[in-house]
Amino acid sequence: MKKVISSLFVGALGGAFALVGNYYFNQNNTSQVTNYNPYATPTQLASYNSFATAANAPDFVMSAEKTVNSVVHIKTIVEHKNNLAYDPFQDWFFGGRQRQPNMMQGSGSGVIISQDGYIVTNNHVINEATKIEVVLNDKRTYVAEVIGTDPNTDLALLRIKENSLPFVNYGNSDDVKVGEWVLAVGNPFNLNSTVTAGIVSAKGRNINILEHNAQGGSLAPIESFIQTDAAVNPGNSGGALVSTTGDLVGINTAIASNNGSYQGYSFAIPVNLVKKVVSDLIEYGTVQRAFIGLSIQDIDSKFAEEKRIKQLKGVYVNGLTENGAGEEAGIKIGDIVTKVENVAVKSTSELLEQIGKFRPSDKVNVTVVRNEKEVIMPVVLKNKENSLGIIKKPEIFRTAVNSLGAEFEELNAEDLSKLNIPSGVKIAKLQAGKLANAGIKEGFIITSVDKKKVSSIKDIQNMLENKTGGVLIEGMYPNGMRAYYGFGL
């Protein structure tokens, strides 16, 4: 009996000590008390209070505020005549007939780059447009004038009659790093002033979107896109890609998608190339494209093994243009181009981008590897005609009835050789007029009018300036597709 009472006393005393200890422990450690349930699903609040991480986060607000008022909504109208059941021979024998216009609307984005109304966008946003309307972020609306276009880079320059506009400052796309935060600002699906964020996924991307654009008339495209994962959708084209400081680093242009909408891959034209194209269009009315006169290809491990090349960096020279810039500078077949003006080039697209920033007659230092040694060669770049002169703006003319609405460009011997034709004149730009209404697209090369050979712009002018009745035009597109068009004057 005494043992039982002793056991009870010891147990009670131990319980009392435990209660007292627990009381004092809880008084001093209230933040440590938890309720443990071994069967509960692990959960936590979604708030995050790491002040150190927040302090290092990019300031998207500042960048967005600096950019959003400088990005515009572009609305276009493209007018084509209804060609259903249209017989061109009716026009040929009996004169023109009135056909109802087919109106198509499009939209995109643009970036104000100066306070006096210059706006850069994509060429494909305004291509063939008969009317271009620009809507500012404050809802003011203007009709835009096309200053110039460049299908080779998919850029276009517009202007509106206004001053004291907010504009985006140019950044430096050469300094943009993979992994860096960027913002895309535009008007996807007509949702004005939309801002999305992502990182730079890659640089120097060639996605062959310009080379395969038969309507663009592009014979020597430059594709060296900045790839990002910022959300870009239809309507974002021509909008701004900006850094976290709000500086323009690219013009959003394309997405890689199998359903037409964003799937994680978007592409922007580097701003250093944009600056050069815009400067040319303002100063000369046309782009002064520089050529280095090299046939080049990328280097992979298989090719390096075949050629016994020890490094995979750079671009391999496998051909030279006769009397071209590269040949005259002393570059040889088998050389590996690694730098242009201290900027490293690791692919053909990057080399074309760097050369594309210069004009004909500019001297650039090109670094090549020959016999495993670096050699720096001064290269004087040339134009597409393999000379040092400035290329004149394509001549614009209208017929006596002011109805063709076209800008023509004569082709040089190299262009004709690529197309495998003896002669022809390219339609460099279309506005509202007979040619656009007949269904002709920009880039079409006229080889004959009414079965008569065309060799120059003057030929077309002489053939059509006093013409009445039906006209038959024959020719081809840069992709090799031949076409015939009929219309009445």
VEXTI-827923 format. One record per residue (C-alpha): residue in three letters; y, x, z negated; residue number from 1. Coordinates in Angstrom, 1 decimal. Example, Ala and Ser with C-alpha at 12.3 -4.5 7.8 and 13.67 -1.06 7.14 Angstrom:
<rs>
R   type        y        x        z   seq
R    ALA     -4.5     12.3     -7.8     1
R    SER     -1.1     13.7     -7.1     2
</rs>
This chain:
<rs>
R   type        y        x        z   seq
R    MET      0.0      0.0      0.0     1
R    LYS      2.4      2.9     -0.9     2
R    LYS      1.6      4.5      2.4     3
R    VAL      2.5      1.4      4.3     4
R    ILE      5.8      1.0      2.4     5
R    SER      6.6      4.7      3.0     6
R    SER      6.0      4.3      6.7     7
R    LEU      8.2      1.3      6.9     8
R    PHE     11.0      3.1      5.0     9
R    VAL     10.8      6.2      7.3    10
R    GLY     10.8      3.9     10.4    11
R    ALA     13.8      2.0      9.1    12
R    LEU     15.7      5.2      8.2    13
R    GLY     15.0      6.6     11.7    14
R    GLY     16.2      3.4     13.4    15
R    ALA     19.4      3.6     11.3    16
R    PHE     20.1      7.2     12.4    17
R    ALA     19.4      6.2     16.0    18
R    LEU     21.9      3.3     15.9    19
R    VAL     24.6      5.4     14.3    20
R    GLY     24.1      8.2     16.8    21
R    ASN     24.1      5.8     19.7    22
R    TYR     27.4      4.3     18.4    23
R    TYR     29.1      7.6     18.2    24
R    PHE     27.7      8.8     21.5    25
R    ASN     29.0      5.7     23.3    26
R    GLN     32.4      6.0     21.6    27
R    ASN     32.9      9.5     23.1    28
R    ASN     31.1      9.0     26.5    29
R    THR     32.0      5.6     27.7    30
R    SER     32.2      6.7     31.3    31
R    GLN     28.6      7.9     31.3    32
R    VAL     27.0      4.6     30.5    33
R    THR     24.9      3.2     33.3    34
R    ASN     22.4      0.4     33.8    35
R    TYR     19.3      1.7     35.3    36
R    ASN     17.0     -0.6     37.5    37
R    PRO     14.2      1.3     39.2    38
R    TYR     13.7     -1.5     41.7    39
R    ALA     17.3     -1.9     42.8    40
R    THR     18.6     -0.9     46.3    41
R    PRO     20.9      2.2     46.1    42
R    THR     24.5      1.0     46.7    43
R    GLN     28.0      2.2     46.2    44
R    LEU     31.6      1.0     46.8    45
R    ALA     33.0      1.8     50.2    46
R    SER     36.2      3.3     48.8    47
R    TYR     36.5      7.1     48.9    48
R    ASN     38.9      8.9     46.7    49
R    SER     38.6     12.5     47.8    50
R    PHE     42.3     13.5     47.8    51
R    ALA     41.5     17.0     49.2    52
R    THR     39.8     15.4     52.3    53
R    ALA     42.6     12.8     52.7    54
R    ALA     45.2     15.6     52.7    55
R    ASN     43.5     17.4     55.5    56
R    ALA     42.9     14.3     57.7    57
R    PRO     44.9     14.1     61.0    58
R    ASP     48.0     12.0     60.9    59
R    PHE     47.3      9.4     63.6    60
R    VAL     50.2      7.2     62.5    61
R    MET     52.8      9.8     63.4    62
R    SER     51.2     10.5     66.8    63
R    ALA     50.9      6.8     67.6    64
R    GLU     54.5      6.0     66.7    65
R    LYS     55.7      8.9     68.9    66
R    THR     53.6      7.7     71.9    67
R    VAL     53.3      3.9     72.0    68
R    ASN     56.8      3.2     73.2    69
R    SER     56.4      5.7     76.0    70
R    VAL     53.3      4.2     77.5    71
R    VAL     53.9      1.3     80.0    72
R    HIS     51.8     -1.5     81.4    73
R    ILE     51.6     -1.4     85.2    74
R    LYS     50.8     -4.5     87.2    75
R    THR     50.2     -4.4     90.9    76
R    ILE     49.8     -6.8     93.8    77
R    VAL     47.8     -5.8     96.9    78
R    GLU     48.3     -8.1     99.9    79
R    HIS     45.8     -8.2    102.7    80
R    LYS     45.5    -10.7    105.5    81
R    ASN     42.4    -12.8    105.4    82
R    ASN     40.0    -11.2    107.9    83
R    LEU     37.3    -13.9    107.8    84
R    ALA     36.5    -15.1    111.2    85
R    TYR     39.2    -12.8    112.6    86
R    ASP     38.7    -11.8    116.2    87
R    PRO     40.8     -8.7    117.1    88
R    PHE     40.3     -9.5    120.8    89
R    GLN     42.2    -12.8    120.3    90
R    ASP     45.2    -10.6    119.3    91
R    TRP     44.5     -8.3    122.2    92
R    PHE     44.6    -10.9    124.9    93
R    PHE     46.8    -13.7    123.5    94
R    GLY     49.1    -11.9    121.0    95
R    GLY     49.2    -12.0    117.2    96
R    ARG     48.1    -14.9    115.1    97
R    GLN     49.4    -15.7    111.6    98
R    ARG     46.7    -15.3    109.0    99
R    GLN     47.0    -16.3    105.3   100
R    PRO     47.5    -13.4    103.0   101
R    ASN     44.9    -12.5    100.4   102
R    MET     46.6    -11.6     97.1   103
R    MET     44.8     -9.3     94.7   104
R    GLN     46.2     -8.3     91.3   105
R    GLY     45.4     -5.2     89.3   106
R    SER     46.7     -3.5     86.2   107
R    GLY     46.7     -0.1     84.5   108
R    SER     48.8      2.1     82.4   109
R    GLY     51.5      4.8     82.9   110
R    VAL     53.4      7.3     80.8   111
R    ILE     57.1      7.8     80.8   112
R    ILE     57.8     11.5     81.1   113
R    SER     61.6     11.6     81.3   114
R    GLN     64.5      9.5     79.9   115
R    ASP     65.7      8.6     83.4   116
R    GLY     62.6      6.6     84.4   117
R    TYR     59.9      8.9     85.9   118
R    ILE     56.5      7.6     85.1   119
R    VAL     53.1      9.3     85.8   120
R    THR     50.0      7.3     86.4   121
R    ASN     46.7      7.4     88.4   122
R    ASN     46.8      7.1     92.2   123
R    HIS     44.0      4.6     92.1   124
R    VAL     46.1      2.3     89.9   125
R    ILE     48.8      1.8     92.5   126
R    ASN     46.9      2.6     95.7   127
R    GLU     47.7      0.1     98.5   128
R    ALA     49.9     -1.9     96.2   129
R    THR     52.6     -3.9     98.0   130
R    LYS     54.5     -4.5     94.7   131
R    ILE     54.4     -2.5     91.4   132
R    GLU     55.7     -3.9     88.2   133
R    VAL     56.3     -1.9     85.1   134
R    VAL     56.4     -3.6     81.7   135
R    LEU     57.7     -1.5     78.7   136
R    ASN     56.4     -1.8     75.2   137
R    ASP     59.6     -3.8     74.3   138
R    LYS     58.7     -6.3     77.1   139
R    ARG     61.4     -5.2     79.6   140
R    THR     60.2     -5.5     83.1   141
R    TYR     61.1     -3.4     86.2   142
R    VAL     60.0     -3.1     89.8   143
R    ALA     58.9      0.5     90.4   144
R    GLU     59.4      2.9     93.3   145
R    VAL     56.6      5.2     94.4   146
R    ILE     58.0      8.8     94.5   147
R    GLY     54.8     10.3     95.7   148
R    THR     51.0     10.4     95.3   149
R    ASP     48.3     13.0     95.3   150
R    PRO     44.7     11.7     96.0   151
R    ASN     43.4     15.2     95.4   152
R    THR     44.1     14.9     91.7   153
R    ASP     44.3     11.1     91.5   154
R    LEU     47.9     11.2     90.3   155
R    ALA     51.0      9.2     91.3   156
R    LEU     54.6      9.4     90.3   157
R    LEU     56.7      6.3     89.9   158
R    ARG     60.4      5.7     89.0   159
R    ILE     62.3      2.8     87.5   160
R    LYS     66.0      2.3     87.5   161
R    GLU     66.8      2.9     83.8   162
R    ASN     68.1      5.5     81.5   163
R    SER     67.8      6.5     77.8   164
R    LEU     64.1      5.7     77.8   165
R    PRO     61.6      7.0     75.2   166
R    PHE     59.3      9.6     76.8   167
R    VAL     56.4     11.8     75.8   168
R    ASN     56.7     15.6     75.6   169
R    TYR     54.3     17.7     77.5   170
R    GLY     51.7     19.7     75.6   171
R    ASN     49.5     22.5     76.8   172
R    SER     46.0     21.5     77.9   173
R    ASP     44.9     25.1     78.0   174
R    ASP     45.3     25.3     74.3   175
R    VAL     43.2     22.1     73.6   176
R    LYS     40.0     22.9     71.8   177
R    VAL     36.6     21.2     71.9   178
R    GLY     36.3     19.2     68.6   179
R    GLU     40.1     18.6     68.4   180
R    TRP     41.3     15.1     67.5   181
R    VAL     43.1     13.2     70.3   182
R    LEU     44.5      9.7     70.8   183
R    ALA     44.2      7.5     73.9   184
R    VAL     47.1      5.1     74.4   185
R    GLY     47.0      2.4     77.1   186
R    ASN     46.5     -1.2     78.0   187
R    PRO     42.8     -2.0     78.3   188
R    PHE     41.9     -5.5     79.4   189
R    ASN     45.7     -6.3     79.4   190
R    LEU     45.8     -5.6     75.6   191
R    ASN     49.2     -4.0     75.5   192
R    SER     49.8     -0.8     73.5   193
R    THR     46.3     -0.1     72.4   194
R    VAL     45.6      3.1     70.5   195
R    THR     42.2      4.6     70.0   196
R    ALA     41.1      7.9     68.5   197
R    GLY     38.3     10.4     69.2   198
R    ILE     37.6     14.1     69.7   199
R    VAL     37.6     16.4     72.7   200
R    SER     33.9     16.5     73.7   201
R    ALA     34.2     19.0     76.6   202
R    LYS     36.6     20.6     79.0   203
R    GLY     36.4     21.4     82.7   204
R    ARG     34.2     18.4     83.6   205
R    ASN     33.5     17.7     87.3   206
R    ILE     32.2     14.2     87.7   207
R    ASN     32.6     14.0     91.5   208
R    ILE     34.6     10.8     91.4   209
R    LEU     37.3     12.0     93.7   210
R    GLU     35.1     13.7     96.2   211
R    HIS     33.2     10.5     96.8   212
R    ASN     36.3      8.3     97.1   213
R    ALA     36.3      7.5    100.8   214
R    GLN     39.6      5.6    100.6   215
R    GLY     41.6      8.4     99.0   216
R    GLY     41.7     10.7    102.0   217
R    SER     40.9     13.5     99.7   218
R    LEU     39.7     16.6    101.5   219
R    ALA     40.0     19.1     98.6   220
R    PRO     39.8     17.4     95.3   221
R    ILE     40.5     19.1     91.9   222
R    GLU     38.3     17.8     89.1   223
R    SER     38.4     19.6     85.8   224
R    PHE     38.6     16.7     83.3   225
R    ILE     39.0     16.8     79.6   226
R    GLN     36.1     14.7     78.2   227
R    THR     36.7     12.7     75.0   228
R    ASP     34.9     10.0     73.0   229
R    ALA     38.1      8.1     72.4   230
R    ALA     37.5      4.5     73.5   231
R    VAL     38.8      4.0     77.1   232
R    ASN     38.2      0.8     79.1   233
R    PRO     39.4     -0.8     82.4   234
R    GLY     43.2     -0.9     82.2   235
R    ASN     43.5      2.4     80.3   236
R    SER     43.7      4.3     83.6   237
R    GLY     47.0      6.2     83.9   238
R    GLY     47.6      6.1     80.1   239
R    ALA     48.2      8.9     77.7   240
R    LEU     45.9     11.3     76.0   241
R    VAL     47.9     12.8     73.2   242
R    SER     47.4     15.4     70.4   243
R    THR     47.8     14.6     66.7   244
R    THR     51.4     15.9     67.1   245
R    GLY     52.1     13.3     69.7   246
R    ASP     52.3     15.7     72.7   247
R    LEU     50.8     14.7     76.1   248
R    VAL     47.6     16.7     76.8   249
R    GLY     46.1     14.5     79.6   250
R    ILE     46.2     11.4     81.7   251
R    ASN     43.3      9.1     81.1   252
R    THR     41.5      8.5     84.4   253
R    ALA     37.8      7.5     84.3   254
R    ILE     34.8      6.6     82.2   255
R    ALA     31.1      7.3     82.6   256
R    SER     29.4      3.9     82.2   257
R    ASN     26.6      1.9     83.7   258
R    ASN     28.2     -1.4     82.8   259
R    GLY     31.9     -0.8     83.7   260
R    SER     33.0     -0.6     80.0   261
R    TYR     33.3      2.2     77.5   262
R    GLN     30.0      3.8     76.4   263
R    GLY     31.3      7.0     74.7   264
R    TYR     32.5      9.1     77.6   265
R    SER     36.0      9.1     79.0   266
R    PHE     37.8     11.7     81.1   267
R    ALA     41.5     12.7     81.4   268
R    ILE     43.4     14.9     83.9   269
R    PRO     44.7     18.0     82.0   270
R    VAL     48.5     17.9     81.5   271
R    ASN     49.1     21.4     82.9   272
R    LEU     47.9     20.1     86.2   273
R    VAL     49.9     16.9     85.8   274
R    LYS     53.1     18.9     85.2   275
R    LYS     52.7     20.9     88.4   276
R    VAL     51.9     17.9     90.6   277
R    VAL     54.9     15.9     89.2   278
R    SER     57.2     18.9     89.7   279
R    ASP     56.1     19.2     93.3   280
R    LEU     56.5     15.5     94.0   281
R    ILE     60.0     15.5     92.6   282
R    GLU     61.1     18.7     94.4   283
R    TYR     59.3     18.5     97.7   284
R    GLY     58.0     15.0     98.0   285
R    THR     54.5     16.3     98.5   286
R    VAL     52.2     18.5     96.5   287
R    GLN     52.3     22.2     97.3   288
R    ARG     48.6     23.0     96.9   289
R    ALA     47.7     26.7     96.5   290
R    PHE     44.4     28.1     97.8   291
R    ILE     42.7     31.3     96.9   292
R    GLY     40.5     31.4    100.0   293
R    LEU     37.1     31.8     98.3   294
R    SER     33.8     30.0     98.6   295
R    ILE     32.5     29.8     95.1   296
R    GLN     29.6     28.5     93.0   297
R    ASP     28.6     28.2     89.4   298
R    ILE     26.2     30.7     87.8   299
R    ASP     23.1     29.5     85.9   300
R    SER     20.2     31.5     84.6   301
R    LYS     18.0     31.0     87.7   302
R    PHE     20.8     32.1     90.0   303
R    ALA     21.7     35.0     87.7   304
R    GLU     18.1     36.2     87.9   305
R    GLU     18.0     36.0     91.7   306
R    LYS     21.2     38.0     92.0   307
R    ARG     20.4     40.3     89.1   308
R    ILE     23.6     39.2     87.2   309
R    LYS     23.6     40.2     83.6   310
R    GLN     26.2     37.6     82.4   311
R    LEU     26.4     33.9     82.9   312
R    LYS     30.2     33.7     82.4   313
R    GLY     32.5     33.2     85.4   314
R    VAL     32.2     32.0     89.0   315
R    TYR     30.3     33.7     91.8   316
R    VAL     32.0     34.5     95.1   317
R    ASN     29.7     33.7     98.0   318
R    GLY     32.2     33.6    100.8   319
R    LEU     35.7     34.4    101.9   320
R    THR     38.2     32.7    104.1   321
R    GLU     39.1     34.9    107.0   322
R    ASN     42.6     36.4    106.3   323
R    GLY     42.7     34.3    103.2   324
R    ALA     44.4     35.1     99.9   325
R    GLY     41.2     36.4     98.2   326
R    GLU     40.2     38.6    101.2   327
R    GLU     43.6     40.1    101.5   328
R    ALA     43.7     40.9     97.8   329
R    GLY     40.4     42.8     98.1   330
R    ILE     38.0     40.3     96.5   331
R    LYS     34.5     40.7     97.9   332
R    ILE     31.4     38.6     98.2   333
R    GLY     29.3     39.1     95.1   334
R    ASP     32.3     39.5     92.8   335
R    ILE     32.4     37.2     89.7   336
R    VAL     35.8     35.7     88.8   337
R    THR     36.2     35.5     85.1   338
R    LYS     39.9     35.0     84.5   339
R    VAL     43.1     33.7     86.2   340
R    GLU     46.2     34.9     84.4   341
R    ASN     44.3     35.6     81.2   342
R    VAL     42.8     32.2     81.1   343
R    ALA     39.0     32.4     81.1   344
R    VAL     37.2     30.4     83.8   345
R    LYS     33.5     29.5     83.3   346
R    SER     33.0     27.1     86.2   347
R    THR     34.2     26.3     89.7   348
R    SER     36.1     23.2     88.3   349
R    GLU     38.0     25.4     85.8   350
R    LEU     38.8     28.0     88.5   351
R    LEU     40.2     25.2     90.8   352
R    GLU     42.2     23.8     87.9   353
R    GLN     43.8     27.1     87.2   354
R    ILE     44.6     27.9     90.8   355
R    GLY     45.9     24.3     91.2   356
R    LYS     48.7     25.0     88.7   357
R    PHE     50.3     27.4     91.2   358
R    ARG     52.1     27.1     94.5   359
R    PRO     51.6     28.9     97.8   360
R    SER     53.2     32.4     97.8   361
R    ASP     52.8     32.7     94.0   362
R    LYS     51.2     36.0     92.8   363
R    VAL     48.5     35.6     90.2   364
R    ASN     46.3     38.2     88.4   365
R    VAL     42.7     37.4     89.0   366
R    THR     40.0     39.2     86.9   367
R    VAL     36.7     39.9     88.6   368
R    VAL     33.5     41.6     87.5   369
R    ARG     32.2     44.1     90.1   370
R    ASN     29.3     46.4     89.4   371
R    GLU     29.5     45.4     85.7   372
R    LYS     33.1     46.5     85.4   373
R    GLU     36.2     44.3     85.1   374
R    VAL     38.8     44.7     87.9   375
R    ILE     42.2     42.9     87.8   376
R    MET     43.5     42.0     91.3   377
R    PRO     47.0     40.6     92.2   378
R    VAL     46.4     37.7     94.6   379
R    VAL     49.2     36.1     96.6   380
R    LEU     48.1     32.5     97.1   381
R    LYS     48.3     30.6    100.4   382
R    ASN     48.7     27.0    101.5   383
R    LYS     46.1     24.8    103.2   384
R    GLU     47.2     26.2    106.6   385
R    ASN     46.4     29.8    105.3   386
R    SER     50.1     30.8    105.3   387
R    LEU     52.7     31.3    102.6   388
R    GLY     55.2     28.6    103.6   389
R    ILE     56.1     25.4    101.9   390
R    ILE     54.2     22.3    103.3   391
R    LYS     56.7     19.7    104.6   392
R    LYS     56.5     16.1    103.3   393
R    PRO     54.4     13.9    105.7   394
R    GLU     56.6     12.3    108.2   395
R    ILE     57.4      8.6    107.7   396
R    PHE     58.2      6.3    110.6   397
R    ARG     58.0      2.7    111.5   398
R    THR     57.7      1.0    114.9   399
R    ALA     60.7     -0.6    116.5   400
R    VAL     59.7     -3.9    114.9   401
R    ASN     59.5     -2.1    111.5   402
R    SER     56.0     -3.4    110.9   403
R    LEU     53.4     -0.7    110.6   404
R    GLY     54.2      0.4    107.1   405
R    ALA     52.6      3.8    107.2   406
R    GLU     53.1      7.5    106.3   407
R    PHE     51.3      9.9    108.7   408
R    GLU     50.2     13.5    108.3   409
R    GLU     49.1     15.8    111.0   410
R    LEU     45.8     17.7    110.5   411
R    ASN     45.5     21.5    110.8   412
R    ALA     42.7     23.3    112.5   413
R    GLU     40.7     23.7    109.2   414
R    ASP     40.8     20.0    108.5   415
R    LEU     39.7     19.1    112.0   416
R    SER     36.9     21.6    111.8   417
R    LYS     35.6     20.1    108.5   418
R    LEU     35.7     16.6    110.1   419
R    ASN     34.2     17.9    113.4   420
R    ILE     36.8     16.2    115.6   421
R    PRO     39.1     17.7    118.2   422
R    SER     42.3     15.9    117.2   423
R    GLY     43.6     13.1    115.0   424
R    VAL     46.4     12.0    112.6   425
R    LYS     45.8     11.0    109.0   426
R    ILE     47.3      7.9    107.4   427
R    ALA     48.6      9.6    104.2   428
R    LYS     50.1      6.4    102.6   429
R    LEU     50.2      2.7    103.3   430
R    GLN     52.7      0.1    102.4   431
R    ALA     53.0     -3.5    103.3   432
R    GLY     52.6     -3.8    107.1   433
R    LYS     50.4     -4.3    110.1   434
R    LEU     48.0     -1.5    109.3   435
R    ALA     47.3     -2.5    105.7   436
R    ASN     46.9     -6.1    106.8   437
R    ALA     44.3     -5.1    109.4   438
R    GLY     42.2     -3.6    106.6   439
R    ILE     42.9      0.0    107.2   440
R    LYS     42.7      2.2    104.1   441
R    GLU     44.6      5.3    103.1   442
R    GLY     43.0      8.5    104.4   443
R    PHE     41.9      6.9    107.7   444
R    ILE     42.2      9.4    110.6   445
R    ILE     43.4      7.9    113.8   446
R    THR     41.7      9.5    116.8   447
R    SER     42.8      7.1    119.5   448
R    VAL     45.1      4.2    120.2   449
R    ASP     44.2      1.8    122.9   450
R    LYS     41.5      4.3    124.1   451
R    LYS     44.2      7.0    124.4   452
R    LYS     43.6     10.3    122.5   453
R    VAL     46.0     10.9    119.5   454
R    SER     46.9     14.5    118.7   455
R    SER     50.2     14.2    116.9   456
R    ILE     52.5     11.8    115.1   457
R    LYS     54.7     11.8    118.1   458
R    ASP     51.8     10.4    120.2   459
R    ILE     51.4      7.4    117.9   460
R    GLN     55.2      6.8    117.9   461
R    ASN     55.3      6.9    121.7   462
R    MET     52.3      4.6    122.1   463
R    LEU     53.5      1.9    119.7   464
R    GLU     57.3      1.9    119.6   465
R    ASN     57.6     -0.4    122.6   466
R    LYS     54.2     -2.0    122.4   467
R    THR     53.7     -5.8    122.3   468
R    GLY     50.4     -7.8    122.0   469
R    GLY     47.1     -6.4    120.8   470
R    VAL     46.5     -2.9    119.6   471
R    LEU     43.1     -1.2    119.2   472
R    ILE     42.9      1.7    116.8   473
R    GLU     39.8      4.0    116.5   474
R    GLY     39.1      6.7    114.0   475
R    MET     37.2      7.8    111.0   476
R    TYR     37.4      8.3    107.2   477
R    PRO     37.0     11.7    105.5   478
R    ASN     33.4     10.8    104.5   479
R    GLY     32.4     10.5    108.2   480
R    MET     32.4      6.7    108.5   481
R    ARG     33.8      5.7    111.9   482
R    ALA     35.8      2.4    112.2   483
R    TYR     37.7      0.3    114.7   484
R    TYR     40.7     -2.0    113.9   485
R    GLY     42.6     -4.5    115.9   486
R    PHE     45.9     -6.1    115.3   487
R    GLY     48.9     -7.6    117.1   488
R    LEU     52.5     -6.4    117.5   489
</rs>
